[in-house]
Amino acid sequence: MVPAPPVEPLNSSEIPLKSTLPESSVQPHVATAIVYCEANFSKIDGKTANGLIRRSEKYKILSVIDSKKAGLDAGMVLDNKPNAIPICRDLADALAQAGSVPDFFIFGMAPSSGMLSKHERGLMLEAMSHGMNIVNGLHEFLNDDPVFVAACLASNVEIIDVRKPRDKKDLNQFSGRIAEVTCPVIAVLGTDCAIGKRTTANIITKALNGTGIKTVMIGTGQTGLMQGARYGVALDAVPSQFCAGELEATVVKAFENESPDVIIVEGQGALSHPAFSSTSFILRGCCPDGVILQHAPRRSERCDFEKMPMPTPASEINLIETFSDTKIIGLTINHEQMSDTEVSAAIIQYEQELNLPATDALTRPPERLVEMVLAAFPDLKSKQTDNV
């Protein structure tokens, strides 16, 4: 196996393969990967694995490890749509089904602790011993761990600590250059963490691009960066003094490099959630012209906080619009524990209560998301060249 080249944590590249063929005839190698998500695939703490199964431009996902769902199709478990990605019982099973050693072993969970258990450490070291590089999205940086450093040297593999920020001397403070971004900037925020903001942001980006409206998405968490977001920063790992500046610099860079018609910014946490401050930095750093709010109607309390009731969309909207000079342009629904009939009823209810367009990004046509954006920014209609 060819080991991965040295990679910046927030802008990792694909692994090149050596070839004797003429350069013009060599196809780019898409790195192969196994995703570990034991007992959590399709659940909230498995959101990294869930996201990679739904979309991955950087890696070809060969399988998911989750003994509780072994033998099933990952697409069927997640979205009731087969995708031929098997769920395996353990690493040995995944390697056997792969037929050869994959390039990467991806830790596909996002536990609230942000740390590895003793068993998980052992499993990742075992994967390295087989010759697999590691993608780690946790707050625990394995490149700083002497045991993992030694394992890298012994097996000639590398670790990508996705959340590890650059040195402080290289970080940006807010400068005000966000005013130079003249296209609409839309943030996808939520009423809770792990509620589907990234998935909705991805779908909106794809839907707008499908109509000819050039749209770039800014990732703000580890999963979006793993999926292949060209622009992004793992915001919850950046020192607070630099969070707004790092996001501002990323948005400005995307605007200058891509000349987009729209920029979509992935949200983190919730502005009203005491455990997370990322949303405040997102609002300050990208100064969005509009916000799409994601809400899960069936959640009665916050994820991982059983004694903390969920806010209503109306209260979150009031908080966001009071905190920031922006406007809510629509509501998107997370349909967990809801039937299709209940989703339809919730859409009607929220549209009447909030006087805003509402939809479910996963179960309703993407045209509704495009309509939501065009209603708020009608000048974009002139950019359309196609239908979704």
Secondary structure, DSSP 8 states (H G I E B T S, - for coil): --------TTS--------SS-GGG-----EEEEEE-TTTTTSGGGHHHHHHHH--SSEEEEEEE-GGGTTSBHHHHHHS---S-BEESSHHHHHHHHSS--SEEEE----TT-S--HHHHHHHHHHHHTT-EEEE-SSS-GGG-HHHHHHHHHHT--EEETT----GGG-----SGGGG--S-EEEEEESSSSSSHHHHHHHHHHHHHHTT--EEEEE-SHHHHHHT-SEE--GGGS-HHHHHHHHHHHHHHHHHHH--SEEEEE--S-TT-TT--HHHHHHHHH--SEEEEEE-TT--EETTEEEEE---HHHHHHHHHHHSS--EEEEEE--TT--HHHHHHHHHHHHHHHSS-EE-TTTS-THHHHHHHHHH-GGGGGG--S--
